[in-house]
Amino acid sequence: MRCSTFLSVCAAAALSFLTPLAALANSQQAETLAEIELKGLQAVGSDRLERMIAESRSANDIEFTRSWLAEQPKASGGEQWKCLSEALYFEARGETVKGQFAVAEVILNRVKSEDFPGSLCNVIHQGTGKKYQCQFTYTCDGYAEVIAEPRAYDRVSKIARAVLDGKVPSLTDGATYYHTTAVSPRWSRVFTRTAKIGVHLFYRDGVQTASN
């Protein structure tokens, strides 16, 4: 889109937002306000405006499908991204794409909570040291953590990247716990269930050892 055309469209949109105000002011005042808005848009520049609009729509552009993931660039990142990618691989690689996003959200919600450690890696490895006494079973089940399905890892690593970049809408309503539908842990009877996505049930409130 050419710069002048883009700014004109933005100016028209801005004027439409001013309709309630223009109804109270005379036409000259409305035109003056529109001119001020247009100058502001010109100062920002069309390229930056396009980026801002793209960023504001990023969450709505997410599709919880493998085809959408396949279109995303190969993911990369630091230690926290790697920890989250591995957690999704070992905890949820058999889950639906939406379910994998939801599990990632739970882990991120824990980081934000005062009841858990303040980083992804520390949340994921919390309690590790004794067999089966940890938050995420794969970290303390005694088995080697081997990535045997590179395609599955590639997909979840993209999910981890999208979640860390803040591009995903909320799915679990603040959940900090989950388990599969194949089990029924005691703590699930006292926590508040917030969602069911794929084969996982999601909960919030309280401090217990998660199990899945």
C-alpha positions, 0 to 999 in steps of 0.5 A, a space after each residue: 500500500 502506498 504511503 499516501 493512500 495508507 495515511 488517507 485511510 487511517 485519517 478517514 478511520 480516525 475521523 470516524 472515531 471522532 463522530 460522537 465529538 463532531 456531533 457536539 462541535 461544529 464542522 470546522 472544529 471536526 475538520 481541525 481535529 481530523 487535520 491534527 490526527 492526520 499530522 500525527 499519523 504522518 509523523 509516525 509514518 506508514 511503515 511503523 503504522 503497518 507494524 503497529 496494526 500487525 502487532 495488534 492483530 497478532 493474537 487474532 492471527 494465531 490458528 491452533 492448527 499444524 498447518 499454521 505452525 508449518 507456515 511459521 519460521 523455525 523457532 530459536 531462543 535462549 535457555 528459557 525458550 529451550 526449557 519451555 520447548 522441552 516441557 511441551 515436548 515431553 508433557 504434551 506432544 501428543 496433545 492437540 495444538 490448542 492443548 499444547 498452547 494451553 499447557 504452555 500458558 499454564 507454565 507461564 502463569 506459574 512464572 507470573 504467580 508468587 506461589 512458584 519460582 520466577 523463571 520458566 526453567 525453575 518452574 519446570 524443574 521445581 522439586 526435581 531431586 527425588 523420583 516422582 517428587 516434582 512438578 513435571 513428571 518427565 524431569 524426575 521419572 528416572 528416564 533420559 530426556 531424549 528428543 526422538 521425534 524431531 518434527 514434534 519438537 519443531 512444532 512445540 518449539 514454535 509454540 514456545 516462541 509464540 507464547 514467549 512473544 506474547 502472541 497468543 490469546 488467553 485459553 485457560 483463564 489463569 490456570 496454574 494446574 492441569 492433568 489429563 482426563 486419564 487420571 483424577 488427582 485428589 487436588 482436582 476436587 478442591 481446585 477451580 476447573 477453568 477449561 477442558 482442552 483436548 485431553 487436559 483439564 485445567 485448574 487454578 487456586 491453591 498450591 499443590 504438586 501437579 500431576 499428569 
